[in-house]
Amino acid sequence: MTSGLGSLTLHTDPSWKYYPVKTAAYGPSKSALNAYTIVLAHELRDSAFKINVIDPGYTATDFNHHSGPGSVESAASFIIKHTLTDENAPTGQYFSNDIEDETGISPW
């Protein structure tokens, strides 16, 4: 599980809705996870494993005092969509419920 706050591309885009949110530990830890995902997907590219990161979106949970606009049900549905896949599923991708297009692919 990752977060949009781990996207270096989004963090440099002043038009991104969460651009002002800069954290000292949480965001960089997710950026590191994203980098590891790229490396691991490459290492396992010839195996049956699919290595991706999934950002369920800004979800109303205890972690953020229920301030997120997304529901737990929507986040869970998005996670399941990108984990219950077949051998033709992509690998080395960054899927985000906050990306508002049909791919759901977030920039790294």
C-alpha positions as CSV (number, residue, x, y, z in Angstrom):
1,M,0.0,0.0,0.0
2,T,1.3,3.4,-1.0
3,S,-0.1,6.9,-1.0
4,G,-0.3,9.8,-3.5
5,L,2.0,11.5,-1.1
6,G,4.7,9.2,-2.3
7,S,4.6,10.5,-5.9
8,L,7.5,12.8,-6.6
9,T,5.9,13.8,-9.9
10,L,2.7,14.9,-8.1
11,H,4.6,16.7,-5.4
12,T,6.2,19.0,-8.0
13,D,2.9,19.9,-9.6
14,P,1.4,23.0,-8.0
15,S,-2.0,22.1,-9.5
16,W,-2.2,18.8,-7.7
17,K,-5.0,18.9,-5.1
18,Y,-2.6,17.7,-2.3
19,Y,0.4,19.7,-3.4
20,P,0.5,21.7,-0.1
21,V,0.7,18.5,2.0
22,K,4.4,17.9,2.6
23,T,5.4,15.5,5.4
24,A,8.8,14.8,6.8
25,A,8.5,11.0,7.2
26,Y,5.2,9.6,5.8
27,G,5.6,10.9,2.2
28,P,9.3,10.0,1.8
29,S,8.6,6.5,3.3
30,K,6.0,6.0,0.6
31,S,8.5,7.3,-2.1
32,A,11.0,4.8,-0.9
33,L,8.4,2.0,-1.1
34,N,7.6,3.1,-4.7
35,A,11.2,3.0,-5.6
36,Y,11.6,-0.5,-4.2
37,T,8.5,-1.6,-6.1
38,I,10.2,-0.6,-9.4
39,V,13.3,-2.6,-8.5
40,L,11.4,-5.6,-7.3
41,A,9.1,-5.7,-10.3
42,H,12.2,-5.6,-12.5
43,E,13.9,-8.4,-10.5
44,L,10.8,-10.6,-10.7
45,R,9.9,-9.7,-14.3
46,D,10.3,-13.2,-15.6
47,S,8.3,-14.8,-12.8
48,A,4.6,-15.2,-12.2
49,F,4.6,-12.5,-9.6
50,K,3.0,-9.1,-10.3
51,I,4.6,-6.3,-8.2
52,N,2.6,-3.1,-8.0
53,V,1.8,-0.4,-5.5
54,I,-1.7,0.5,-4.7
55,D,-2.9,3.8,-3.3
56,P,-6.4,3.4,-2.0
57,G,-6.9,7.2,-2.0
58,Y,-7.4,9.6,0.8
59,T,-9.8,7.4,2.8
60,A,-11.7,8.3,6.0
61,T,-10.0,6.2,8.6
62,D,-8.8,6.5,12.2
63,F,-5.3,7.2,10.8
64,N,-6.4,10.6,9.6
65,H,-9.2,11.3,12.1
66,H,-11.8,10.4,9.4
67,S,-10.9,13.5,7.3
68,G,-10.5,11.7,4.0
69,P,-13.3,12.0,1.4
70,G,-13.1,8.4,0.4
71,S,-15.0,5.5,2.0
72,V,-13.4,2.4,3.4
73,E,-15.6,0.4,1.0
74,S,-14.4,2.3,-2.0
75,A,-10.7,1.9,-1.0
76,A,-11.2,-1.9,-0.4
77,S,-12.9,-2.3,-3.8
78,F,-10.0,-0.5,-5.5
79,I,-7.4,-2.7,-3.6
80,I,-9.2,-5.9,-4.5
81,K,-9.5,-4.8,-8.2
82,H,-5.7,-4.5,-8.4
83,T,-4.8,-7.6,-6.4
84,L,-7.1,-10.2,-7.7
85,T,-5.6,-10.3,-11.2
86,D,-4.5,-12.9,-13.7
87,E,-1.2,-13.7,-15.4
88,N,-1.8,-11.0,-18.0
89,A,-2.0,-8.2,-15.3
90,P,0.6,-5.4,-15.4
91,T,3.6,-5.3,-13.2
92,G,5.7,-2.4,-12.0
93,Q,2.7,0.0,-11.9
94,Y,1.4,2.6,-9.4
95,F,-2.4,2.5,-9.2
96,S,-4.2,5.2,-7.3
97,N,-7.9,5.6,-6.5
98,D,-7.3,9.4,-6.6
99,I,-6.3,9.3,-10.3
100,E,-9.4,10.3,-12.2
101,D,-9.1,8.4,-15.4
102,E,-9.9,4.9,-16.6
103,T,-6.4,3.6,-16.0
104,G,-6.0,4.7,-12.4
105,I,-2.2,4.8,-13.0
106,S,-0.4,7.4,-11.0
107,P,2.9,9.0,-12.0
108,W,5.9,8.0,-10.0
